[in-house]
Amino acid sequence: MADKKTKSSTTEKASLNPTELKNELRLALEKRAKLTFQHTTAPLKNPMELRVLRREIARIKTYISQKEAAK
């Protein structure tokens, strides 16, 4: 599963400013690319990480678009 130590709660992410959210998005996309590559070469120990990460990326993108629409 996703690393609980580094994962922010959804309420914490909702309160971040757009710049911080874009940084979180960049980090999540990098992590997804890394996991996808690892999964392609050898099966991941926990492939559900990909699903969790994909949904986290979608949440972050939603928060970014909501904040931009609120401007």
N, C-alpha and C positions, 0 to 999 in steps of 0.2 A: 504494500500500500504506500501512499505518499508519505514522505518523511514528516512526521507530526511536529518535529522541533522547528523546522524552517517554514512550515506552512502557516500562513496567517489565517485567522478566522475570516469568514465572509463579511462580518460587520466591520472588522478592521480594514479590509480592502475597500469597502464602500466608503470609508471615511478618508481615504488617501486622496491627494490631489492628482490631477491628470498626469503630471510629470512622473510622479512616483508610480502610478499605475502603468505607465508605458514602460518604465524600468522593470516592473514585476512581469509584464507581458514579455519583454525581451528575454528575461531569465527563464520564464516558463517555456518559451518557444525553443530556446537553446537546449533546455533539459529534454524536451520532447524529441528534438532532432537526435540527440545523443542516445536516448532510449530506443528510438525507432531503428537507428543504425545497429545498436547492440542486439535488438530483437531480430533483425534481418540476418545477422551473422550467426547468432546462437539464441535459442529461446530464453526469454527472461525468466527469472525465478518466479516473479509475480507479474504476469502480463496485464493484470487489472490496473497497474500503475499507468499504463498508456491511456486507458479510459478516464481515470481520475484526472490526469493531467490535461487531457483534451477538454474536459468539462470545466476545469479551473481556468483554462485559457479563454473559453467562451464566456465565463463569468466576468473575467477581467475586461474583455472586449465590451461586454454589456455595460459595465460600470463606466468605461471610458466614453462610450457613446451617450450614455445618460448625462454625464457631466458636461459634454460638449453641447448637448441639446439644451441644457439648462442655462447656458450662457446667453 
